[in-house]
Amino acid sequence: MTPQEASALLVYARQHDHLVVDTDAQAHTWATHLEHVPVSAGRLIVSDYYGRHSDPDRRKPIDASVIRKLYSSKAREVDARSRALDPPSPKPRTGPPPHIKAKLDAFRAKHAKK
């Protein structure tokens, strides 16, 4: 996330909560801490954070750590769900280890029907 995108996200959060501080320093901090978070995901997290709160009067203003934690948990949830839905990969079929294979071959040769 660039500082301009972080500033736009701060303005968006400020529209939801007047306690969010919207300064250049805060935008730079958000850009540094949220560099791996896409802006579209950040907007969804902000709207979800303010939309789902059971008691809006007691919530804290959103900050970069909340966005980062919510984004990470959602990414882990999506990853776990996709791994759960994918069929397990088959394990490669291998024979016995070489030292046991040699003993098996010797046993089979000794007891082979002629």
DOTOR-829065 format. One line per 4 residues: number of its first residue (from 1); their letters; for each residue x, y, z of N, C-alpha, C, O, CB. Coordinates in Angstrom, 3 decimals. Each point is the difference from the previous one (the first is absolute). Glycine has a CB too. Layout:
<rs>
NUM = a = X Y Z X Y Z X Y Z X Y Z X Y Z ~ ...
</rs>
This chain:
<rs>
1 = mtpq = 0.848 -1.169 0.000 -0.848 1.169 0.000 0.900 1.240 0.000 0.926 0.107 0.803 -2.794 -1.354 0.423 ~ 1.591 2.147 -2.105 0.776 1.231 -0.081 -0.538 1.025 0.998 -1.112 -0.161 0.503 1.617 -0.294 -2.935 ~ 0.263 1.503 2.726 -0.515 1.030 0.905 -1.286 0.662 -0.516 -0.857 0.377 0.799 3.203 0.021 -0.062 ~ -2.487 -0.253 -2.050 -1.228 0.588 -0.549 -1.196 -0.925 0.236 -1.085 0.458 0.358 2.446 0.749 -2.105
5 = easa = -1.154 -2.512 1.543 -1.070 -0.959 0.247 -0.345 -0.056 1.492 -1.168 -0.095 0.376 1.917 -1.245 -2.376 ~ 0.284 1.401 2.836 -0.235 -0.005 1.451 -0.759 1.259 0.423 -0.874 -0.059 0.865 2.976 -1.299 -0.520 ~ -1.769 2.486 -0.951 -0.719 1.237 0.303 -1.465 -0.115 -0.412 -0.888 0.441 0.730 3.015 0.872 -1.028 ~ -2.381 -1.901 -0.862 -1.380 -0.204 -0.444 -0.740 -0.946 0.941 -1.183 0.199 0.276 1.896 0.195 -2.652
9 = llvy = -0.026 -1.417 2.866 -0.620 -0.922 0.946 -0.276 0.686 1.336 -1.014 -0.266 0.644 2.183 -1.644 -1.769 ~ -0.267 2.788 1.532 -0.229 0.782 1.219 -1.226 0.905 -0.142 -0.800 0.116 0.929 3.267 -0.176 -0.456 ~ -2.610 0.689 -1.617 -1.168 0.860 -0.246 -1.272 -0.848 0.046 -1.017 0.418 0.554 2.413 1.165 -1.979 ~ -1.327 -2.770 0.840 -1.151 -0.905 0.018 -0.344 -0.404 1.432 -1.172 -0.025 0.376 1.800 -0.824 -2.662
13 = arqh = 0.396 0.534 3.086 -0.242 -0.366 1.398 -0.533 1.200 0.787 -0.844 -0.153 0.883 2.672 -1.580 -1.019 ~ -1.334 2.913 -0.189 -0.444 1.217 0.687 -1.479 0.279 -0.269 -0.696 0.561 0.846 3.026 0.362 -1.019 ~ -2.803 -1.317 -1.011 -1.417 0.168 -0.306 -0.865 -0.896 0.891 -1.150 0.330 0.291 1.749 0.256 -2.661 ~ -0.043 -1.714 2.798 -0.725 -0.900 0.897 0.118 0.420 1.464 -0.931 -0.185 0.784 1.324 -1.654 -2.416
17 = dhlv = 0.763 2.406 1.993 0.256 0.323 1.402 0.796 1.298 0.069 1.096 0.092 -0.552 -1.129 -2.547 1.197 ~ -0.512 3.443 0.024 0.669 1.305 0.071 1.224 -0.026 0.917 0.750 0.976 0.030 -2.954 0.111 -0.463 ~ 2.427 -2.166 1.178 1.162 -0.094 0.884 1.261 -0.502 -0.719 1.088 0.011 0.577 -2.669 -0.428 1.304 ~ 1.438 -0.015 -3.120 1.167 -0.432 -0.766 0.817 1.227 -0.372 -0.530 0.970 -0.541 -0.709 -2.993 -0.362
21 = vdtd = 2.539 1.974 1.199 0.894 1.129 -0.281 0.458 -0.093 -1.450 0.540 -1.019 -0.429 0.231 1.123 2.854 ~ -0.992 0.967 -3.168 0.330 0.026 -1.426 1.089 1.044 -0.240 -0.289 1.154 -0.315 -2.065 -1.889 -0.310 ~ 3.616 0.309 0.781 1.129 0.893 -0.242 0.964 -0.671 -0.964 -0.116 -1.194 -0.275 -0.133 2.237 2.565 ~ 1.203 -0.273 -2.802 1.009 -0.574 -0.892 0.859 -1.023 0.728 0.368 -1.026 -0.572 -0.343 3.150 -0.743
25 = aqah = 0.295 -1.848 2.578 0.804 -0.941 0.781 -0.757 -1.313 0.206 0.588 -1.079 -0.079 0.550 3.008 1.236 ~ -2.417 -1.835 -0.898 -0.811 -1.207 0.183 -0.109 -0.768 -1.313 0.039 -1.230 0.000 -1.338 2.358 1.841 ~ 1.165 -0.422 -2.950 -0.057 -0.664 -1.308 1.310 -0.728 -0.289 -0.009 -1.110 -0.532 -1.598 2.863 -0.297 ~ 2.726 -1.134 1.175 1.304 -0.650 -0.193 0.109 -1.240 0.892 0.510 -1.031 -0.438 0.540 3.263 -0.145
29 = twat = -1.520 -2.143 1.818 0.028 -1.146 0.913 -0.865 -1.128 -0.528 0.418 -1.158 0.013 -0.023 2.696 1.915 ~ -1.601 -1.219 -2.395 -0.877 -1.019 -0.556 0.616 -0.619 -1.245 -0.089 -1.213 -0.193 -1.897 2.422 1.112 ~ 2.608 -0.396 -1.765 0.623 -0.539 -1.211 1.136 -0.953 0.354 0.190 -1.012 -0.675 -0.803 3.105 -0.569 ~ 1.366 -1.784 2.288 1.098 -0.866 0.420 -0.519 -1.303 0.582 0.505 -1.074 -0.326 0.894 3.090 0.763
33 = hleh = -2.402 -1.927 0.421 -0.506 -1.185 0.684 -0.941 -0.843 -0.856 -0.198 -1.184 0.273 0.433 2.437 1.835 ~ -0.804 -0.656 -3.126 -0.964 -0.714 -0.832 0.491 -0.192 -1.427 -0.801 -0.023 -0.935 -1.004 0.952 2.349 ~ 3.102 -1.064 -1.585 0.537 -0.091 -1.364 -0.466 -1.245 -0.738 -0.047 0.009 -1.230 2.021 1.257 2.008 ~ -2.321 -2.343 -0.067 -0.440 -1.227 -0.655 -1.518 -0.090 -0.149 -0.508 -0.953 -0.591 2.524 -0.145 1.511
37 = vpvs = -2.736 2.071 -0.393 -1.469 -0.019 -0.047 -0.477 0.806 -1.199 0.334 1.179 -0.116 -0.470 -1.417 2.633 ~ -0.641 -0.375 -3.417 -0.549 0.764 -1.120 -1.018 1.041 0.492 -0.650 -0.193 1.027 1.008 -1.799 -2.542 ~ -0.482 3.073 0.784 -0.907 1.082 0.397 -1.444 -0.488 0.025 -0.758 0.354 0.903 2.339 1.334 -1.885 ~ -1.967 -2.493 0.004 -1.384 -0.488 -0.036 -0.302 -0.849 1.236 -1.091 0.093 0.565 1.140 -0.066 -3.088
41 = agrl = 0.913 -0.855 2.945 -0.201 -0.797 1.212 -0.051 0.908 1.227 -0.779 -0.245 0.921 1.954 -1.714 -1.993 ~ -0.354 3.000 1.087 -0.024 0.946 1.115 -1.342 0.696 0.127 -0.502 0.183 1.109 2.939 0.152 -1.402 ~ -3.021 0.055 -0.831 -1.317 0.650 0.026 -1.064 -0.963 0.518 -0.871 0.395 0.777 1.551 1.075 -2.701 ~ -0.614 -2.733 1.497 -0.961 -0.987 0.487 0.152 -0.234 1.500 -0.991 -0.150 0.714 1.007 -0.934 -2.968
45 = ivsd = 1.224 1.056 2.725 0.245 -0.210 1.429 -0.535 1.176 0.800 -0.619 -0.197 1.045 2.658 -1.175 -1.569 ~ -1.811 2.588 0.052 -0.488 1.186 0.710 -1.525 -0.007 0.053 -0.583 0.224 1.061 2.615 1.075 -1.794 ~ -2.673 -1.550 -0.387 -1.469 0.009 -0.001 -0.554 -1.152 0.836 -1.030 0.156 0.656 1.045 0.909 -2.933 ~ 0.648 -2.209 2.262 -0.441 -1.130 0.818 0.208 0.290 1.482 -0.845 -0.341 0.827 1.388 -1.228 -2.708
49 = yygr = 0.579 2.198 2.215 0.303 0.324 1.393 -1.053 0.931 0.590 -0.455 -0.210 1.125 2.892 -0.080 -1.607 ~ -2.819 1.298 -0.258 -0.981 0.948 0.509 -1.433 -0.477 -0.202 -0.903 0.452 0.703 2.523 1.362 -1.166 ~ -1.839 -2.710 -0.477 -1.361 -0.469 -0.264 -0.452 -1.115 0.914 -1.197 -0.129 0.256 1.542 0.786 -2.574 ~ 0.573 -1.471 2.823 -0.410 -1.163 0.784 0.133 0.199 1.499 -0.321 -0.912 0.762 0.991 -0.473 -2.669
53 = hsdp = -0.218 2.525 2.351 0.217 0.218 1.430 -1.344 0.042 0.721 -0.910 0.726 -0.401 3.046 0.545 -0.074 ~ -2.251 -2.071 1.559 -1.289 -0.101 0.698 -0.361 1.275 0.774 -1.173 0.353 0.120 1.561 -2.809 0.063 ~ 0.636 3.136 0.337 -0.254 1.232 0.750 0.875 1.110 -0.576 1.127 0.189 0.456 -1.720 -1.495 1.649 ~ 0.097 2.040 -3.095 0.830 0.996 -0.682 0.559 1.088 0.906 1.033 0.590 -0.316 -2.381 -1.040 -1.669
57 = drrk = 0.693 0.723 3.094 0.474 1.065 0.887 1.232 -0.412 0.802 0.714 0.860 0.516 -3.052 -0.036 -0.370 ~ 2.591 -2.102 -0.036 1.128 -0.479 0.808 1.174 -0.510 -0.829 0.967 -0.507 0.567 -2.606 -0.078 1.177 ~ 1.584 0.701 -3.024 1.103 -0.503 -0.827 1.170 0.981 0.021 -0.162 1.194 0.248 -1.481 -2.413 -1.722 ~ 2.821 0.671 1.206 1.198 0.828 -0.107 0.173 0.400 -1.459 -0.461 -0.720 -0.885 1.553 -0.434 2.875
61 = pida = -0.444 2.272 -2.264 0.271 0.355 -1.400 0.925 -1.044 -0.633 0.914 -0.511 0.646 -1.203 2.975 -0.111 ~ 0.041 -2.761 -1.773 0.815 -1.001 -0.696 1.400 0.553 -0.232 0.183 1.194 -0.237 -2.237 -2.156 -0.879 ~ 3.031 0.075 1.189 1.374 0.398 -0.311 0.658 -1.088 -0.842 -0.622 -1.012 -0.322 0.780 2.358 2.466 ~ 1.090 -1.128 -2.492 0.697 -0.910 -0.914 0.114 -1.404 0.569 -0.082 -0.974 -0.747 1.352 2.912 -0.138
65 = svir = -1.082 -2.059 2.193 0.150 -1.338 0.580 -1.285 -0.810 -0.116 0.049 -1.209 -0.228 1.651 2.120 1.807 ~ -2.843 -0.262 -1.424 -1.281 -0.697 -0.125 -0.189 -0.468 -1.440 -0.415 -1.135 -0.234 -0.571 2.522 2.110 ~ 1.284 -0.528 -2.830 -0.144 -0.368 -1.412 0.935 -1.147 -0.331 -0.402 -0.952 -0.670 -0.246 3.308 0.081 ~ 1.885 -2.282 1.047 0.980 -1.053 -0.282 -0.445 -1.336 0.604 0.083 -1.034 -0.663 1.749 2.766 0.608
69 = klys = -2.298 -1.718 1.294 -0.433 -1.235 0.654 -1.233 -0.590 -0.685 -0.059 -1.208 -0.233 0.996 2.057 2.397 ~ -1.906 -0.021 -2.482 -1.204 -0.498 -0.663 0.312 -0.540 -1.387 -0.561 -1.016 -0.411 -0.798 2.658 1.703 ~ 2.252 -0.970 -2.019 0.379 -0.473 -1.334 0.732 -1.332 0.097 -0.265 -0.911 -0.785 0.415 3.286 -0.030 ~ 0.768 -2.497 1.768 0.753 -1.250 0.155 -0.911 -1.158 0.388 0.133 -1.103 -0.530 1.878 2.429 1.191
73 = skar = -2.927 -1.079 0.256 -0.899 -1.080 0.419 -0.928 -0.417 -1.137 -0.291 -1.185 -0.162 0.392 2.037 2.518 ~ -0.560 0.109 -3.137 -0.855 -0.328 -1.141 0.784 -0.769 -1.061 -0.526 -0.935 -0.603 -0.859 2.983 1.056 ~ 2.641 -1.660 -0.682 0.831 -0.712 -0.972 0.244 -1.437 0.462 -0.049 -0.926 -0.810 1.151 3.096 0.141 ~ -0.838 -2.363 1.974 0.195 -1.358 0.519 -1.279 -0.822 -0.117 0.047 -1.190 -0.313 1.694 2.059 1.893
77 = evda = -2.876 -0.238 -1.329 -1.280 -0.698 -0.107 -0.260 -0.445 -1.434 -0.428 -1.130 -0.233 -0.453 2.473 2.156 ~ 1.134 -0.472 -2.870 -0.203 -0.336 -1.413 0.961 -1.112 -0.414 -0.388 -0.917 -0.724 -0.375 3.279 0.240 ~ 2.005 -2.287 0.935 0.987 -1.028 -0.326 -0.400 -1.347 0.598 0.086 -1.024 -0.678 1.705 2.783 0.587 ~ -2.221 -1.772 1.333 -0.411 -1.249 0.642 -1.221 -0.589 -0.690 -0.091 -1.215 -0.181 1.016 2.035 2.358
81 = rsra = -1.858 0.033 -2.561 -1.198 -0.485 -0.682 0.357 -0.604 -1.356 -0.548 -1.034 -0.380 -0.825 2.776 1.559 ~ 2.280 -1.108 -1.905 0.367 -0.548 -1.312 0.763 -1.316 0.151 -0.171 -0.909 -0.812 0.258 3.240 -0.129 ~ 0.763 -2.439 1.987 0.706 -1.261 0.227 -0.963 -1.096 0.421 0.196 -1.163 -0.354 1.853 2.436 0.993 ~ -3.095 -0.920 0.117 -0.968 -0.994 0.440 -0.846 -0.501 -1.165 -0.409 -1.161 -0.011 0.359 2.242 2.264
85 = ldpp = -0.212 -0.230 -3.220 -0.830 -0.389 -1.139 0.776 -0.732 -1.083 -0.592 -0.750 -0.776 -0.835 2.696 1.266 ~ 2.731 -1.747 -0.559 0.811 -0.684 -0.994 0.165 -1.463 0.387 0.168 -0.314 1.179 1.039 2.457 -1.713 ~ -1.252 -3.043 -0.448 0.234 -1.402 0.338 1.460 -0.196 0.414 0.884 0.709 -0.481 -2.701 -1.434 -1.131 ~ 2.064 -0.224 2.491 1.384 -0.213 0.428 0.837 -0.513 -1.158 -0.480 -0.758 -0.843 -0.296 0.286 3.180
89 = spkp = 2.002 0.882 -2.369 0.876 -0.449 -1.086 0.469 -1.415 0.321 0.350 -0.297 1.142 0.403 2.682 -1.653 ~ -0.745 -3.262 -0.499 0.419 -1.373 0.263 1.501 -0.058 0.304 0.812 0.703 -0.603 -2.652 -1.550 -0.902 ~ 2.165 -0.008 2.449 1.407 -0.160 0.331 0.644 -0.884 -1.061 -0.616 -0.956 -0.471 0.153 1.234 2.959 ~ 1.692 0.035 -2.863 0.655 -0.836 -1.007 0.209 -1.415 0.545 0.428 -0.189 1.139 0.719 2.225 -2.112
93 = rtgp = -1.454 -2.997 0.151 0.127 -1.399 0.401 1.445 -0.416 -0.179 0.538 0.029 -1.107 -2.937 -0.533 0.464 ~ 3.002 0.128 1.712 1.392 -0.450 -0.061 0.079 -1.401 0.567 -0.826 -0.402 0.819 1.693 2.768 -0.612 ~ 0.099 -3.077 -0.635 0.201 -1.354 0.503 0.712 0.022 1.334 0.194 1.059 0.598 -0.117 -1.912 -2.932 ~ 0.307 -0.312 2.793 0.718 -0.068 1.272 1.390 0.615 -0.126 0.519 0.162 -1.104 -1.803 -2.231 1.709
97 = pphi = 1.869 2.401 0.516 1.362 0.536 -0.039 0.965 -1.008 -0.620 -0.279 -1.199 0.014 -0.217 2.587 2.020 ~ 1.626 -0.926 -2.580 0.924 -0.898 -0.720 0.491 -1.178 0.838 0.111 -1.108 -0.525 0.592 3.070 -0.799 ~ -0.406 -1.762 2.607 0.523 -1.119 0.786 -1.064 -1.081 0.238 0.334 -1.179 0.108 1.263 2.768 0.996 ~ -2.873 -1.194 -1.023 -1.068 -0.984 0.149 -0.321 -0.624 -1.347 -0.321 -1.187 -0.072 -0.616 2.456 2.028
101 = kakl = 1.019 -0.486 -3.020 -0.274 -0.529 -1.337 0.983 -1.107 -0.355 -0.387 -0.999 -0.605 -0.531 3.227 -0.088 ~ 2.173 -2.062 1.061 1.007 -1.036 -0.281 -0.343 -1.293 0.742 0.126 -1.086 -0.565 1.634 2.868 0.229 ~ -2.188 -1.677 1.581 -0.388 -1.189 0.769 -1.234 -0.658 -0.595 -0.074 -1.226 -0.077 1.047 2.251 2.137 ~ -1.953 -0.212 -2.486 -1.205 -0.546 -0.630 0.330 -0.728 -1.298 -0.502 -1.096 -0.253 -0.837 2.940 1.279
105 = dafr = 2.175 -1.237 -1.833 0.385 -0.645 -1.265 0.707 -1.331 0.256 -0.246 -0.985 -0.696 0.453 3.248 -0.385 ~ 0.665 -2.283 2.077 0.709 -1.242 0.329 -0.985 -1.056 0.501 0.112 -1.166 -0.379 1.968 2.483 0.944 ~ -3.039 -0.933 0.276 -0.997 -0.931 0.509 -0.855 -0.552 -1.136 -0.253 -1.202 -0.071 0.223 2.438 2.253 ~ -0.411 -0.347 -3.069 -0.841 -0.428 -1.119 0.773 -0.943 -0.940 -0.559 -0.973 -0.507 -0.729 3.147 0.665
109 = akha = 2.541 -1.883 -0.379 0.809 -0.858 -0.880 0.187 -1.379 0.636 -0.032 -1.017 -0.694 1.229 3.049 -0.229 ~ -1.006 -2.063 2.222 0.239 -1.257 0.705 -1.271 -0.852 0.027 0.077 -1.222 -0.126 1.686 2.347 1.534 ~ -2.933 -0.493 -1.247 -1.243 -0.737 0.140 -0.864 0.017 -1.251 -1.185 -0.325 0.067 1.274 0.858 2.323 ~ 0.460 -0.174 -3.489 -0.768 0.021 -1.247 -0.302 -1.422 -0.442 0.842 -0.890 0.112 0.226 3.071 -0.781
113 = kk = -2.281 -2.385 0.166 -0.404 -1.324 -0.497 0.599 -0.198 -1.372 -0.032 0.880 -0.861 -2.121 -0.831 2.184 ~ 2.693 -1.220 -1.492 0.644 -0.287 -1.295 -0.811 -0.928 -0.813 0.390 -0.347 -1.115 1.791 0.697 2.115
</rs>
